[in-house]
Amino acid sequence: MSNRLALLLRGVNLGGSRKLAMADLRSMLTELGHTDVTTILASGQAVVTTSRDPLEVAAELEARLLAEAGLRTEVMVRTGPEMAGVVAANPFPTADADGSRHAVVFLRGALNQEQLAKLDPAACTPDEYVAHGTELYLRLPNGFADSKLAIAVGKVKGVPATTRNWNTVKKLAASTA
C-alpha cells in the first residue's frame, strides 16, 4: 500500500553552509525508489509516494544526505493522515488569517515533562504554545525574529525537531492528501 509522506529536513537552506539544492533532494529521493517526488519551497521539505515504512524512509534519506552531500541533518516524517491531523488539531483560530506568525514544531518524539518545563510560558509572552503529541503549535504575534519562545524551543535538547510556518504546514498537508 502506498502512502504520501511529508519529509521535513532540519536546518537546511537557512543560511550558512547547510545548503541543499532542491533538485538534488528530488534526485536522491527518486534514486531511493520513491515516486511523485516534489519539493515545496527551498527550505528542505519534500513529498513522496512510497510503500516503505516512513521511519525507514527518513533514516535512509538522512544517511544519503550525509554520504552524498556531506549534510548531517535529521528528517522528520509524517504521513498524509498525520499531516491532516496536524492541521485539524491546530489550537489557534488566528492561524489561517496570519500563517506567517503561527508555526508547528515537528518532533521526532513527544517532549517529556522536564523538556516542556523549559518552555516557561510566562517568560515568553506574548508568544504561546500548545503541545500536542509529536507537535508543538506556536503563536508568535510579533513574528519569529524577536520571539523568545522560538529561541527557547530551539534550546530544548533530546528530541530532534524542525519548525515550519502555518502556511507551509497547510501546503504540506494539501500535498500529502
C-alpha positions in Angstrom: 0.0 0.0 0.0 1.4 3.4 -1.0 1.5 6.4 1.2 2.1 10.1 0.6 4.8 11.2 3.0 6.0 14.7 4.0 9.7 14.8 4.7 10.9 17.8 6.7 14.7 18.3 6.8 16.0 20.2 9.9 18.1 23.4 9.4 18.5 23.2 5.6 18.9 26.4 3.4 18.6 28.8 6.3 22.0 30.4 5.6 25.5 29.3 6.3 27.0 26.1 4.9 23.9 23.9 5.2 22.8 24.3 1.6 21.0 21.7 -0.4 19.6 22.3 -3.9 16.0 21.0 -4.1 16.8 19.4 -7.5 19.4 17.3 -5.7 16.9 16.4 -3.0 14.4 15.3 -5.6 17.1 13.3 -7.4 18.1 11.5 -4.2 14.5 10.6 -3.3 13.8 9.3 -6.8 17.0 7.2 -6.7 15.8 5.8 -3.4 12.8 4.4 -5.3 10.1 6.9 -4.3 7.6 8.3 -6.9 5.7 11.5 -7.4 8.6 13.4 -5.7 8.0 17.1 -5.2 9.7 19.7 -3.1 7.9 22.6 -1.5 9.7 25.9 -1.3 13.5 25.8 -0.9 13.7 25.3 2.8 14.0 21.5 3.0 10.7 19.7 2.6 9.6 17.1 0.1 6.6 15.0 -0.5 6.9 11.5 -2.0 4.7 8.4 -2.7 6.2 5.2 -1.3 5.1 1.8 0.1 8.0 1.8 2.5 7.9 2.4 6.3 8.0 6.2 7.0 10.8 5.9 9.6 12.9 3.8 7.3 12.4 6.4 4.6 13.6 9.2 6.9 16.6 7.2 8.1 17.7 6.3 4.6 17.4 9.9 3.5 19.5 11.0 6.4 22.2 8.5 5.5 22.1 9.5 1.8 22.3 13.2 2.7 25.4 12.6 4.8 27.1 10.3 2.3 26.4 12.3 -0.9 26.0 15.9 0.3 28.1 15.9 3.5 24.9 17.2 5.2 24.2 15.8 8.7 20.6 16.6 9.4 17.5 15.0 10.9 14.5 14.2 8.8 11.0 14.3 10.4 8.4 12.4 8.5 4.6 12.5 8.6 2.1 10.5 6.6 -0.8 12.2 4.7 -3.3 11.3 7.5 -0.8 12.6 10.1 -0.5 15.9 8.3 -4.3 16.2 8.1 -4.4 15.5 11.9 -1.8 18.3 12.4 -4.0 20.8 10.6 -7.1 19.6 12.4 -5.5 19.8 15.8 -4.4 23.4 15.5 -5.5 25.2 18.7 -5.1 28.7 17.4 -8.1 30.1 15.4 -6.0 33.0 14.1 -3.5 30.8 12.2 -5.3 30.8 8.9 -5.6 34.6 8.9 -1.9 35.1 9.7 0.0 31.9 8.9 3.4 33.6 9.0 3.0 34.3 12.7 2.0 30.7 13.5 4.1 27.6 13.3 4.3 23.9 14.0 7.4 22.3 15.5 7.6 18.7 14.2 9.3 16.5 16.8 10.7 13.0 16.3 9.0 12.1 19.6 6.8 13.8 22.2 8.6 16.1 24.7 8.7 14.9 28.3 7.6 17.0 31.3 11.2 18.1 32.0 11.6 19.3 28.4 8.2 21.1 28.4 9.1 22.8 31.7 12.0 24.6 29.9 9.3 26.4 27.8 8.1 28.8 30.5 5.0 30.5 29.1 5.4 33.5 31.4 8.9 34.2 30.1 7.8 34.1 26.5 4.7 36.3 26.4 3.1 37.4 24.2 4.1 34.1 22.4 2.1 31.0 23.2 2.5 27.3 22.6 0.4 24.2 22.8 2.0 20.7 23.0 0.0 18.0 21.1 1.7 14.6 20.7 4.7 15.0 18.5 4.0 18.6 17.6 4.2 22.0 19.3 1.9 24.7 17.9 3.3 28.2 18.2 1.6 31.5 18.1 4.1 34.3 17.6 2.2 37.7 17.4 5.4 39.7 16.9 6.9 37.2 14.4 9.8 34.8 14.6 12.6 37.4 14.6 12.0 38.7 18.2 10.4 35.6 19.6 11.6 34.4 23.0 9.6 31.2 22.5 11.2 30.3 19.2 14.6 30.7 20.9 13.5 28.6 23.9 12.2 25.9 21.6 15.5 25.8 19.8 17.3 25.1 23.1 15.2 22.1 24.1 17.6 19.1 23.8 17.0 15.4 23.4 14.3 15.3 20.7 15.1 16.2 17.0 12.8 18.8 15.7 12.1 21.2 12.9 9.8 24.1 12.6 7.5 25.2 9.7 5.2 28.2 9.5 1.5 27.6 9.2 1.3 28.4 5.5 3.9 25.7 4.7 2.2 23.2 7.0 -1.0 23.7 5.0 0.8 23.2 1.7 2.4 20.0 3.0 -1.0 18.7 4.2 -2.6 19.5 0.8 0.3 17.8 -1.0 0.0 14.6 1.1 -3.8 14.3 1.0 
